[in-house]
Amino acid sequence: MMLERYGHGGDLITAAETYGYAKAQFIDFSSNMNPWGSPSCVEKILTDTWQELVHYPDPAVRKLRQTISEFYHVPIECILVGNGAAELIDLTIRAIDPKVTALARPCFSEYEEAISKINRKIFDIYLNEEHQFELQESDIQYAANHCDLFFLGHPNNPTGRLISQSVLQLLLNTNQIVVLDEAFMDFVPEENQVSLMNQAYVNKNLFVIRSMTKFFAIPGIRLGFMIAHPEWIERVKSLQVQWSVNAMAQSIGTSVLQDYPFIEKTKNWLIQERLWFTHQLSNLGLKVYPSDTNYLLIQLPPFNDVKQLQEKLAQRGVLVRDASLFKGLNSAFCRIAIRLREQNERFISEIRQVLI
């Protein structure tokens, strides 16, 4: 049974059915959640506000939008909250209705899924392993003649790479519409300098989509938001199902953005742990590509196959992402999340046992 049969990592139910462990017994490196778990305020909200479930949620998501506005210094009328970034990806593609969308391969599968639902074409930009999967200016110059929309991860998934400032500037100068998926931007230490949120609300050709589920480890409630020009926000919102963002999600989103110690702890932890983990993996003969966020794309040594590696590790209670499922990568590639030191040490121990 394929662990990613639904197109994503983190499917503990399938893993439990396949390998006989309880869900809690797996160490999950296939899903890029914050390993510190949810902030403590999440439990308090679930305990204290369950009575609110007898009421409809605020259809305008006013309190959370105000909190996002204050936290990121963007106008409230330029913010749309959604049922996870996935909903906003789908709605944005429908609202723009592009003829041809440029995707940088490998990339998050839901970009392609959203485009296929409206039967539009895709122009593939294949990122070069020689450039460590970093988008190049020449890629943009060539693709701009073949598309009317760029839909790009910043940082990209599964490569973990930010788009360089020079490429971003070139993108904005193409006069094409650009959608940046910044789902993992929270993990980037220099987030404020490299995010394009502060440009999206004044530039009619720029959209920025953010996830709140990865950094705050709340994927079960589905929560994300988008920054764009007010005219686009209204157009995208007109396609959204009413009460898309439930009451618990709104309350939790408002609270986690105010947990500054949690935010600081996560950013500081990642800087140190990514260096340590990368070094340990490299010592095993794995090629570890540079990452700007909380996961690593790795290339296996010769004669190793990612599906066999995934199978052997899962039998030991450790889950990894088969990166060959991303278009543009082959069976030599694997994606792993960066977790806490004890879990990362366990990973090093287990993968050492199964590598050929």
URQUI-V92330 format. One record per pair of residues at least 24 apart in sequence whose ideal C-beta (glycine too) atoms are under 8 Angstrom apart, sorted by sequence separation. I is the first residue (numbers start at 1). J is the second residue. D is the distance in whole Angstrom. If there is no record, write none. Layout:
I | J | D
I | J | D
This chain:
86 | 110 | 6
90 | 114 | 5
93 | 117 | 8
94 | 118 | 6
123 | 147 | 5
150 | 174 | 8
157 | 181 | 8
160 | 184 | 8
186 | 210 | 8
270 | 294 | 6
307 | 331 | 7
310 | 334 | 7
89 | 114 | 5
93 | 118 | 6
134 | 159 | 8
185 | 210 | 7
204 | 229 | 5
207 | 232 | 7
221 | 246 | 7
306 | 331 | 5
309 | 334 | 6
4 | 30 | 8
133 | 159 | 4
135 | 161 | 7
150 | 176 | 6
152 | 178 | 7
154 | 180 | 4
157 | 183 | 7
162 | 188 | 7
180 | 206 | 7
182 | 208 | 6
183 | 209 | 7
201 | 227 | 6
203 | 229 | 7
223 | 249 | 5
297 | 323 | 6
305 | 331 | 5
306 | 332 | 7
3 | 30 | 7
90 | 117 | 7
93 | 120 | 8
106 | 133 | 8
134 | 161 | 5
140 | 167 | 6
149 | 176 | 6
150 | 177 | 7
152 | 179 | 7
153 | 180 | 8
154 | 181 | 7
155 | 182 | 8
157 | 184 | 7
172 | 199 | 8
178 | 205 | 6
179 | 206 | 8
180 | 207 | 7
182 | 209 | 7
183 | 210 | 7
184 | 211 | 8
187 | 214 | 8
200 | 227 | 4
201 | 228 | 7
202 | 229 | 7
204 | 231 | 7
221 | 248 | 6
222 | 249 | 7
305 | 332 | 8
306 | 333 | 6
133 | 161 | 6
135 | 163 | 5
139 | 167 | 8
148 | 176 | 6
149 | 177 | 5
150 | 178 | 5
151 | 179 | 5
152 | 180 | 6
153 | 181 | 5
154 | 182 | 5
168 | 196 | 7
177 | 205 | 5
178 | 206 | 5
179 | 207 | 4
180 | 208 | 5
181 | 209 | 5
182 | 210 | 5
183 | 211 | 4
186 | 214 | 7
187 | 215 | 6
200 | 228 | 6
201 | 229 | 6
204 | 232 | 7
221 | 249 | 5
304 | 332 | 7
306 | 334 | 5
318 | 346 | 7
127 | 156 | 8
132 | 161 | 7
135 | 164 | 7
137 | 166 | 6
141 | 170 | 7
147 | 176 | 7
148 | 177 | 7
149 | 178 | 8
150 | 179 | 7
152 | 181 | 7
155 | 184 | 5
165 | 194 | 7
176 | 205 | 7
177 | 206 | 8
178 | 207 | 7
179 | 208 | 8
180 | 209 | 7
186 | 215 | 4
200 | 229 | 8
201 | 230 | 8
223 | 252 | 7
318 | 347 | 6
134 | 164 | 7
137 | 167 | 6
140 | 170 | 5
144 | 174 | 5
149 | 179 | 7
151 | 181 | 7
153 | 183 | 7
155 | 185 | 7
175 | 205 | 7
177 | 207 | 7
179 | 209 | 7
184 | 214 | 6
197 | 227 | 5
223 | 253 | 5
104 | 135 | 5
136 | 167 | 7
140 | 171 | 6
153 | 184 | 8
154 | 185 | 7
172 | 203 | 7
183 | 214 | 6
184 | 215 | 8
221 | 252 | 6
127 | 159 | 7
135 | 167 | 5
144 | 176 | 6
162 | 194 | 6
300 | 332 | 5
318 | 350 | 5
137 | 170 | 5
155 | 188 | 7
172 | 205 | 7
299 | 332 | 5
300 | 333 | 7
318 | 351 | 8
140 | 174 | 7
172 | 206 | 7
218 | 252 | 6
299 | 333 | 6
300 | 334 | 6
316 | 350 | 5
104 | 139 | 7
298 | 333 | 7
299 | 334 | 8
115 | 151 | 8
216 | 252 | 8
297 | 333 | 6
298 | 334 | 5
297 | 334 | 8
298 | 335 | 7
313 | 350 | 6
316 | 353 | 8
218 | 256 | 7
297 | 335 | 5
298 | 336 | 6
313 | 351 | 7
316 | 354 | 8
296 | 335 | 7
111 | 151 | 5
154 | 194 | 8
216 | 256 | 5
295 | 335 | 6
296 | 336 | 5
102 | 143 | 4
154 | 195 | 8
183 | 224 | 7
212 | 253 | 6
295 | 336 | 6
313 | 354 | 6
102 | 144 | 8
154 | 196 | 7
295 | 337 | 5
296 | 338 | 7
309 | 351 | 8
312 | 354 | 4
294 | 337 | 6
295 | 338 | 6
102 | 146 | 7
212 | 256 | 7
294 | 338 | 5
102 | 147 | 4
107 | 152 | 7
108 | 153 | 6
309 | 354 | 6
100 | 146 | 6
101 | 147 | 6
107 | 153 | 6
216 | 262 | 8
309 | 355 | 7
100 | 147 | 4
101 | 148 | 8
102 | 149 | 7
100 | 148 | 6
101 | 149 | 4
102 | 150 | 5
103 | 151 | 6
104 | 152 | 6
215 | 263 | 8
98 | 147 | 7
99 | 148 | 5
100 | 149 | 7
101 | 150 | 8
102 | 151 | 7
103 | 152 | 8
104 | 153 | 7
107 | 156 | 6
108 | 157 | 5
98 | 148 | 5
101 | 151 | 5
102 | 152 | 8
106 | 156 | 8
107 | 157 | 7
98 | 149 | 4
215 | 266 | 7
304 | 355 | 6
104 | 156 | 6
106 | 158 | 6
304 | 356 | 5
96 | 149 | 6
106 | 159 | 7
303 | 356 | 5
301 | 355 | 7
300 | 355 | 7
301 | 356 | 7
93 | 151 | 8
277 | 338 | 6
274 | 338 | 6
280 | 344 | 7
284 | 348 | 7
273 | 338 | 6
276 | 341 | 7
286 | 351 | 8
273 | 340 | 8
277 | 344 | 5
281 | 348 | 7
284 | 351 | 7
270 | 338 | 7
273 | 341 | 7
276 | 344 | 7
280 | 348 | 5
284 | 352 | 6
111 | 181 | 7
285 | 355 | 7
273 | 344 | 7
284 | 355 | 7
108 | 181 | 7
108 | 183 | 8
186 | 263 | 8
189 | 267 | 6
98 | 177 | 7
187 | 266 | 7
186 | 266 | 8
187 | 267 | 7
214 | 294 | 8
96 | 177 | 6
189 | 270 | 8
189 | 271 | 6
96 | 179 | 8
187 | 270 | 6
92 | 179 | 6
89 | 181 | 7
85 | 181 | 7
85 | 183 | 5
8 | 109 | 8
7 | 109 | 5
7 | 110 | 8
188 | 292 | 5
188 | 293 | 6
7 | 113 | 8
187 | 293 | 5
187 | 294 | 5
185 | 293 | 8
184 | 293 | 4
184 | 294 | 7
184 | 295 | 8
92 | 207 | 6
92 | 209 | 7
89 | 209 | 6
88 | 209 | 5
78 | 200 | 7
74 | 197 | 6
78 | 201 | 4
74 | 198 | 7
85 | 209 | 5
32 | 157 | 8
72 | 197 | 6
73 | 198 | 7
85 | 210 | 7
72 | 198 | 8
74 | 200 | 8
75 | 201 | 6
85 | 211 | 4
74 | 201 | 5
84 | 211 | 7
85 | 213 | 8
161 | 289 | 8
84 | 213 | 6
160 | 289 | 7
161 | 290 | 7
159 | 289 | 6
160 | 290 | 7
161 | 291 | 7
162 | 292 | 4
160 | 291 | 3
161 | 292 | 6
159 | 291 | 8
160 | 292 | 6
160 | 293 | 5
92 | 226 | 7
84 | 219 | 8
87 | 222 | 8
160 | 295 | 6
86 | 222 | 8
88 | 224 | 6
155 | 291 | 8
160 | 296 | 6
87 | 224 | 7
88 | 225 | 7
95 | 232 | 7
155 | 292 | 5
158 | 295 | 7
160 | 297 | 6
84 | 222 | 4
86 | 224 | 8
88 | 226 | 5
155 | 293 | 5
157 | 295 | 8
159 | 297 | 5
83 | 222 | 5
84 | 223 | 6
85 | 224 | 4
158 | 297 | 5
83 | 223 | 7
84 | 224 | 5
95 | 235 | 5
82 | 223 | 8
83 | 224 | 8
95 | 236 | 5
81 | 223 | 7
82 | 224 | 5
81 | 224 | 7
82 | 225 | 7
81 | 225 | 5
82 | 226 | 7
92 | 236 | 6
95 | 239 | 6
80 | 225 | 6
91 | 236 | 5
94 | 239 | 6
79 | 225 | 6
80 | 226 | 5
79 | 226 | 7
79 | 227 | 6
80 | 228 | 7
88 | 236 | 8
91 | 239 | 5
78 | 227 | 6
91 | 240 | 6
78 | 228 | 6
78 | 229 | 7
32 | 184 | 7
78 | 230 | 6
74 | 227 | 6
77 | 230 | 5
80 | 233 | 5
87 | 240 | 7
79 | 233 | 7
72 | 227 | 8
75 | 230 | 8
78 | 233 | 6
77 | 233 | 7
80 | 236 | 6
133 | 289 | 6
68 | 225 | 6
80 | 237 | 6
87 | 244 | 7
132 | 289 | 5
82 | 240 | 7
132 | 290 | 6
65 | 225 | 8
80 | 240 | 8
83 | 244 | 5
82 | 244 | 6
83 | 245 | 6
82 | 245 | 7
158 | 321 | 7
81 | 245 | 5
133 | 297 | 7
158 | 323 | 5
83 | 249 | 8
158 | 326 | 6
81 | 250 | 8
158 | 329 | 8
81 | 253 | 7
42 | 216 | 8
158 | 333 | 8
42 | 218 | 6
39 | 216 | 6
158 | 335 | 4
38 | 216 | 6
38 | 217 | 5
33 | 213 | 8
34 | 214 | 7
37 | 217 | 5
38 | 218 | 5
33 | 214 | 6
34 | 215 | 6
36 | 217 | 7
64 | 245 | 8
32 | 214 | 6
34 | 216 | 7
35 | 217 | 8
34 | 217 | 4
59 | 242 | 6
33 | 217 | 5
59 | 243 | 6
61 | 245 | 5
68 | 253 | 8
33 | 219 | 6
57 | 243 | 6
64 | 250 | 5
67 | 253 | 7
71 | 257 | 5
56 | 243 | 6
63 | 250 | 7
67 | 254 | 5
31 | 219 | 8
57 | 245 | 6
57 | 246 | 5
58 | 247 | 8
61 | 250 | 6
64 | 253 | 5
68 | 257 | 7
57 | 247 | 4
64 | 254 | 5
67 | 257 | 5
56 | 247 | 8
63 | 254 | 5
67 | 258 | 7
55 | 247 | 7
57 | 249 | 8
58 | 250 | 6
57 | 250 | 6
53 | 247 | 6
52 | 247 | 5
53 | 248 | 7
49 | 247 | 8
49 | 248 | 7
52 | 251 | 7
127 | 328 | 7
46 | 248 | 7
49 | 251 | 6
126 | 328 | 5
45 | 248 | 7
124 | 327 | 7
124 | 328 | 8
45 | 251 | 5
46 | 252 | 8
45 | 252 | 5
10 | 219 | 7
42 | 252 | 5
45 | 255 | 6
41 | 252 | 8
42 | 255 | 7
41 | 255 | 4
42 | 256 | 7
41 | 256 | 6
112 | 327 | 8
39 | 255 | 7
109 | 325 | 8
39 | 256 | 5
41 | 258 | 8
106 | 323 | 7
109 | 326 | 7
38 | 256 | 8
41 | 259 | 6
40 | 259 | 8
107 | 326 | 7
39 | 259 | 4
106 | 326 | 3
107 | 327 | 8
105 | 326 | 7
106 | 327 | 6
107 | 328 | 8
40 | 262 | 8
105 | 327 | 5
106 | 328 | 4
39 | 262 | 4
105 | 328 | 3
106 | 329 | 5
36 | 262 | 7
36 | 265 | 7
36 | 266 | 6
34 | 266 | 6
36 | 269 | 7
34 | 294 | 7
32 | 293 | 8
32 | 294 | 6
32 | 295 | 5
26 | 314 | 8
31 | 319 | 8
29 | 318 | 7
30 | 319 | 4
27 | 317 | 6
29 | 319 | 6
30 | 320 | 6
26 | 317 | 5
27 | 318 | 5
28 | 319 | 5
29 | 320 | 5
30 | 321 | 4
25 | 317 | 6
26 | 318 | 7
27 | 319 | 7
29 | 321 | 8
26 | 319 | 5
19 | 314 | 5
18 | 314 | 7
19 | 315 | 6
21 | 317 | 6
19 | 317 | 8
15 | 314 | 6
35 | 337 | 7
35 | 338 | 8
15 | 319 | 6
33 | 337 | 7
35 | 339 | 4
36 | 340 | 7
30 | 335 | 8
32 | 337 | 5
35 | 340 | 5
30 | 336 | 8
31 | 337 | 6
3 | 310 | 7
12 | 319 | 8
29 | 336 | 4
30 | 337 | 7
29 | 337 | 5
35 | 343 | 7
28 | 337 | 7
9 | 319 | 7
29 | 339 | 6
3 | 314 | 7
9 | 321 | 4
27 | 339 | 7
29 | 343 | 8
3 | 319 | 7
27 | 343 | 5
4 | 321 | 7
4 | 322 | 6
7 | 325 | 8
29 | 347 | 6
3 | 322 | 7
27 | 346 | 6
27 | 347 | 7
4 | 325 | 6
9 | 335 | 8
